[in-house]
Amino acid sequence: MRIYLDNAATTPLDPTVFEAMKPFMLEDFGNPSSTHAHGRKVRAAIESARKKIAELLNCTPGEIIFTSGGTEADNSILASGLQTYGVQTLISSPIEHHAVEHTLQILAAQRKIALRMVNLDEKGHVDIGHLEVLLQENPRALVSLMHANNEVGNLLDIDRVGQLCDQYGAYFHSDTVQTMGHYRHNLGALKVHGIAAAAHKFHGPKGVGFMFIRKDKKIQPFIHGGAQERNMRGGTENVYGIVGLAKALEIAYRDMDDHKKHIEQLKASMIGQLKEQVPGVTFHGDSDNLNRSLYTVLNVSLPESEENDMMLFNLDLQGISASGGSACSSGATTGSHVLGALYPDSRRGAIRFSFSKYNTQEDVDVAVKKLAELVKVPA
Ligand SMILES: Cc1ncc(COP(=O)(O)O)c(C=O)c1O
């Protein structure tokens, strides 16, 4: 039996979610824009999904816009937000997901505006003091900082950043793809203008997500076409995806406390066992700090060696699916831009283990045992 420890990449679909989606793949196939009965039934399902999500996140249904996933949500909020609000400066960090990083680079080049990077501390957390300086120096800024980093798990103090952005009149976008369904978002209180989510990160289907756009900060559509999504996103809706998304979020919220506790125990156990069994092991970012990192992610740093560079491949051969990334200081074209930004001179190996509600203590025990057997500790 293979062990799946790559849940930050994607999570398995919850069978209950699949059951909720099934009717919309078969009998309820109408186009939600059709005004006849077939269409109306499906439209009602979409609106009920929107209402459910809005209830869970404490916002209004009109503030939820369905997309094809996290990437489209990030692109839409950034590109359209920038255009609608006449933004003059972009402020972000060097460890954002490519859905944000590449989008900002392209927008800055196209519009000939500055893209300023906030400093990170030695653990990879945003330097809030420096962010404030950037906000003071740059009126009409758009700030994009992710709630949790998908590689090292570092958590942003999103409330604090939201307050600062509000104080300086900046437009604030946060990529919440890794925290949606794992933490409770209170969008009624949080001072954020746009956030992004993808259903497949919390046991929903792939290819569907949503963006929240605060109603007093409406933006122009990014994808032009029909009047779907209240004129905010053209294209026939991914109906069964949307139904699955809402079901997955509902389950995630219902069971969140239990799952969080279970996964935190797995992560703590893995940290403890690795420290005991693998000489020279450390952790990237603030990954081993249970209070300031995503409980689903642990990024393990292995001593530099050729064997350890092959660890991901060897774990795969041993039946364990995890993910990797190296600091890429050798100038190779592959590698993680996140680890490259945090550890420019490091050549240590990196393995990201990421957990879900379906993982067991045995998964962790086996993964640590295999890693301990495979690891090469330089003399
Ligand atoms: C932090 C973050 N943002 C954005 C995305 C992109 O989401 P999607 O692949 O659903 O477009 C991901 C997915 O890996 C992610 O982890």
The ligand as a Gaussian input file, in Angstrom:
#p B3LYP/6-31G(d) Opt

LIG

0 1
 C       -0.617000      28.783000      -2.189000
 C       -1.199000      28.347000      -3.498000
 N       -1.728000      29.253000      -4.331000
 C       -2.273000      28.919000      -5.499000
 C       -2.315000      27.605000      -5.914000
 C       -2.917000      27.278000      -7.231000
 O       -4.145000      26.595000      -7.112000
 P       -4.752000      25.800000      -8.365000
 O       -3.739000      24.774000      -8.748000
 O       -6.025000      25.228000      -7.863000
 O       -4.971000      26.766000      -9.459000
 C       -1.776000      26.612000      -5.084000
 C       -1.755000      25.194000      -5.520000
 O       -0.748000      24.522000      -5.460000
 C       -1.199000      26.990000      -3.846000
 O       -0.663000      26.096000      -3.010000

